[in-house]
Amino acid sequence: MSSRVTTRAAYNLAMREMTIARGQWYDTQEKLITGRKINRPSDDPAGNAQAVRLRSSIDKNETYQNNASRGKNWLLQADTALQSMSSIVARGREIAVQMANGTRNAEERQYVANEVDGLLEFAVQLANSKVDDEYIFGGNQTIIAPFDAAGNYTGDNAIRLVETGDGVQTPIAIRGGDAFAGTSGGENVFQILTDLATALRANDETGIRDAAGDLGDMHDQLGLYIVDTGAKLSRVEKAATHLEELYERFMTNLSDVEDADMFETASNLTLQEAMIEKLASATARILTPSVMDYMR
């Protein structure tokens, strides 16, 4: 009787150890398949909480990176438009200076007035520049063109902002009404070109000369906005670089928290398989009746 009790106890102990070993083997196999050491919160409650926080930070970081990328595209397009507008103004001034010369006649001035009309039309197109179907010079008005065919401004006076960090608002545009139409004081490129075309057709030498001076001031005005746009672009690019660095840091930390060491995991699986085989052999020996059992 004592022998049977001892055998049963040994068998029960072996089976408990086998159950534990198989459970560990299943957990290790899951880690090897998924590549993660945390596959459910119960695997590591503290580590899982840290992983949740890191994923939240990564999600916000990705949003900020998208905002910075959008801002960069807006400012690059704004810079291109401003540079092109500056070229239009320079060409307009060149025409005005040439046509202000007393040796020019009415026919010549009439002819180049058509070119000025083309410059005006192109200027309006540039002022209505878009990125991804959004107008970039109309403030918060991005769906409707901020300038009509005559260059009248219909947008608002807001400066578009994007969030590039927790509580960090970064400007990604300039006030188109101020830059091109002088809505807060300053020169109006559309009015100047319109006045120049009118003066050319009227053979008005004084009017042409006045337009030349105004276009010179307009060129200087655009230069200030080109510098301002460059500064904003630099700020957005620095924010983007910082966000990329943070993203890499978050991803590394997340990997440290939840990713399994594949070499160590494979080694553990091999050791656990060996342990299971050893326990299976031991259990088999316990269950094999001996000659003494029969004699009793």
Secondary structure, DSSP 4 states (H G I P E B T S, - for coil): -HHHHHHHHHHHHHHHHHHHHHHHHHHHHHHHHHSBS-SSGGG-HHHHHHHHHHHHHHHHHHHHHHHHHHHHHHHHHHHHHHHHHHHHHHHHHHHHHHHTSTT--HHHHHHHHHHHHHHHHHHHHHHT-EETTEESSSTT--SS-SB-TT--B-S-S---EEEEETTEEEE----HHHHHH-TTSS--HHHHHHHHHHHHHTT-HHHHHHHHHHHHHHHHHHHHHHHHHHHHHHHHHHHHHHHHHHHHHHHHHHHHHHB--HHHHHHHHHHHHHHHHHHHHHHHHHHS--HHHHH-
